[in-house]
Amino acid sequence: MTKESTNKPKGWFKGILSSPVTEEEAIEVIEETIIEEESTEEIEVDTVSTKSVFTKENQDKVSLDLIVALENMLKDRQLILYKNTGLEDSLYSTKESVTRLKQELMKKEQQLQEKISEISLLESKLTDKQMSYDQLLEDYKEYQNTSNSESDNIRTELEKEVRKYNKLTEEATQAQYQAMLKNTELEERIRELEVENQNNQERYEKVHAEKEQLLQTINEFTQRISFSPPTK
């Protein structure tokens, strides 16, 4: 097909279809028309509507079938173009969504990296805490062992002191009992000595009275002797 034929307007189909044509020629014309329409960038969708671009009057069956087929092909092409427009809009929206999702993904990755850094820092702190806890646990175990050992020593010393105290208490009780017996014995001895002293006091007074009486008798006798006249 020459350049001149590709620049022909669409209305030239009317002249061709109004004259007798073969089926092969009609199909070739239709294919050239479709190729020409696809190569043209400026397509007015409104011109391809449900209205027929060809007249169906005074046409034979083959031409009428070709016109109907061409109209159906043009309608299908209009639908495809409409769908393509919707798909282009959907593709644009999808690209924007993909771009937005990529940006959000980058933000999420950055946040993830920040969270990973925070987790690493927390893990480091947790490791330090765990080490401190282990050290404290070790110190506590050592303190507990030392405390248990000291408690055992204190318990042993306490038992010794308790035994000593019980022994001293027993000895004190025994000594108190012996002291009570000794006190009772001394009290009895004191009472005996008091009785004996009383008897001795009475005997002393009796002897003293007898002595006084004897001295008085001796004095009287001496006085009588002293004042008696001498004998011749």
C-alpha positions in Angstrom: 0.0 0.0 0.0 1.3 3.4 -1.0 1.6 6.5 1.1 -1.2 8.1 -0.9 -3.6 5.3 0.0 -2.7 5.6 3.7 -3.6 9.3 3.8 -7.1 8.8 2.3 -10.0 9.8 4.5 -12.3 7.3 6.1 -15.2 8.3 3.9 -13.6 6.7 0.9 -15.0 3.3 2.1 -18.4 4.4 1.0 -17.3 4.8 -2.6 -15.6 1.4 -2.6 -18.4 -0.5 -0.8 -21.0 1.2 -3.1 -19.3 -0.5 -6.1 -19.0 -4.3 -6.5 -15.9 -5.7 -4.8 -14.6 -9.1 -4.1 -14.3 -10.6 -0.6 -10.4 -10.5 -0.7 -10.4 -6.9 -1.8 -12.8 -5.9 1.1 -10.7 -7.8 3.7 -7.5 -6.1 2.3 -9.2 -2.7 2.6 -10.4 -3.4 6.2 -6.9 -4.5 7.2 -5.3 -1.4 5.7 -7.9 0.7 7.5 -7.1 -0.9 10.8 -3.4 -0.5 10.3 -3.9 3.1 9.4 -6.0 3.7 12.5 -3.5 2.0 14.8 -0.6 4.1 13.4 -2.5 7.4 14.0 -1.9 8.8 17.5 -4.8 11.3 17.5 -8.0 9.2 17.6 -11.3 10.8 18.4 -13.2 8.2 20.3 -16.5 10.1 19.9 -16.3 9.6 16.1 -16.3 5.9 16.6 -19.7 5.4 18.4 -22.6 3.2 18.0 -23.6 5.1 14.9 -22.7 3.3 11.7 -20.1 5.0 9.5 -21.3 3.1 6.4 -24.6 3.1 4.8 -26.2 -0.3 4.5 -28.6 0.6 1.8 -28.3 -0.9 -1.7 -25.5 -3.3 -0.5 -25.2 -6.9 -1.4 -24.9 -9.6 1.2 -21.1 -9.8 1.1 -20.7 -6.0 1.4 -23.3 -5.9 4.1 -21.4 -8.6 6.0 -18.2 -6.8 5.6 -19.8 -3.5 6.8 -21.2 -5.3 9.9 -17.9 -7.0 10.5 -16.1 -3.7 10.2 -18.5 -1.9 12.5 -18.0 -4.7 15.1 -14.3 -4.5 14.7 -14.4 -0.7 15.2 -16.6 -1.1 18.3 -14.2 -3.7 19.6 -11.4 -1.3 18.9 -13.3 1.5 20.7 -13.8 -0.8 23.7 -10.1 -1.8 23.7 -9.1 1.8 23.5 -11.4 2.6 26.4 -10.0 -0.3 28.3 -6.5 0.8 27.5 -7.3 4.3 28.8 -8.6 2.7 32.0 -5.6 0.4 32.2 -3.2 3.4 31.6 -4.9 5.2 34.5 -4.7 2.1 36.6 -1.1 1.6 35.6 -0.3 5.2 36.6 -2.1 4.7 39.9 -0.2 1.5 40.3 3.1 3.2 39.6 2.2 5.9 42.1 1.3 3.2 44.6 4.5 1.3 43.9 6.5 4.5 44.3 4.7 5.3 47.6 5.2 1.7 48.8 8.9 1.9 47.9 9.2 5.1 49.9 7.3 3.5 52.8 9.5 0.4 52.4 12.6 2.6 52.6 11.2 4.2 55.7 10.3 0.8 57.2 13.8 -0.4 56.4 15.3 2.7 58.1 13.0 2.2 61.1 13.9 -1.5 61.0 17.6 -0.6 61.1 17.0 1.8 63.9 15.1 -0.9 65.8 17.9 -3.3 65.1 20.3 -0.8 66.5 18.1 -0.3 69.6 17.8 -4.1 70.0 21.5 -4.4 69.8 22.0 -1.7 72.4 19.3 -3.4 74.6 21.0 -6.8 74.1 24.3 -5.2 75.1 22.7 -3.7 78.2 21.0 -6.9 78.9 24.3 -8.8 78.6 25.8 -6.3 81.1 22.8 -6.7 83.4 23.1 -10.5 83.1 26.8 -10.3 83.9 26.0 -8.1 86.9 23.3 -10.5 87.9 25.6 -13.5 87.6 28.2 -11.6 89.7 25.6 -10.7 92.3 24.4 -14.3 92.3 27.9 -15.6 92.8 28.5 -13.0 95.6 25.2 -14.1 97.2 26.1 -17.8 97.0 29.5 -16.9 98.6 27.8 -14.8 101.2 25.3 -17.6 101.9 28.1 -20.2 102.2 30.0 -17.9 104.6 26.8 -17.0 106.5 25.9 -20.7 106.8 29.4 -21.5 108.0 29.3 -18.6 110.5 25.8 -19.8 111.6 27.1 -23.3 112.2 29.9 -21.9 114.2 27.6 -19.6 116.2 25.2 -22.6 116.7 28.0 -24.7 117.9 29.2 -22.0 120.3 25.7 -21.4 121.5 25.2 -25.1 122.2 28.5 -25.1 124.2 27.3 -22.0 126.1 23.9 -23.6 126.7 25.6 -26.7 128.1 27.8 -24.5 130.2 24.8 -22.6 131.4 22.9 -25.7 132.2 25.9 -27.1 134.1 26.4 -23.9 136.0 22.7 -23.8 136.7 22.9 -27.3 138.0 26.0 -26.5 140.1 24.3 -23.3 141.3 21.2 -25.3 142.3 23.4 -27.9 144.0 25.4 -25.2 145.8 22.2 -23.4 146.8 20.9 -26.7 148.2 24.2 -27.2 150.0 24.1 -23.7 151.3 20.5 -24.2 152.4 21.6 -27.3 154.3 24.6 -25.5 155.7 22.4 -22.6 156.7 19.9 -24.9 158.4 22.8 -26.6 160.1 24.3 -23.3 161.2 20.9 -22.0 162.4 20.6 -25.2 164.5 24.1 -24.8 165.8 23.3 -21.2 166.7 20.2 -22.2 168.5 22.3 -24.8 170.4 25.0 -22.2 171.2 22.4 -19.8 172.3 21.0 -22.4 174.7 24.5 -23.3 175.8 25.4 -19.7 176.2 22.3 -19.2 178.3 23.3 -22.1 180.5 26.8 -20.7 180.7 25.4 -17.3 181.6 23.4 -18.8 184.3 26.3 -20.8 185.7 28.5 -17.7 185.4 26.0 -15.6 187.4 25.7 -18.4 189.9 29.4 -18.8 190.3 29.8 -15.0 190.4 27.2 -14.8 193.1 28.9 -17.6 195.0 32.2 -15.8 194.6 30.8 -12.6 195.8 29.3 -14.3 198.8 32.6 -16.1 199.5 34.5 -12.8 199.2 32.1 -11.2 201.5 32.5 -14.0 204.0 36.3 -13.8 203.8 36.1 -10.0 204.3 33.9 -10.4 207.3 36.2 -13.0 208.7 39.2 -10.9 208.1 37.6 -8.0 209.8 36.7 -10.0 212.8 40.2 -11.3 213.1 41.6 -7.8 212.8 39.5 -6.3 215.5 39.6 -9.2 218.0 41.8 -8.4 221.2 45.1 -10.2 221.5 45.2 -13.1 223.8 47.4 -13.2 226.8 
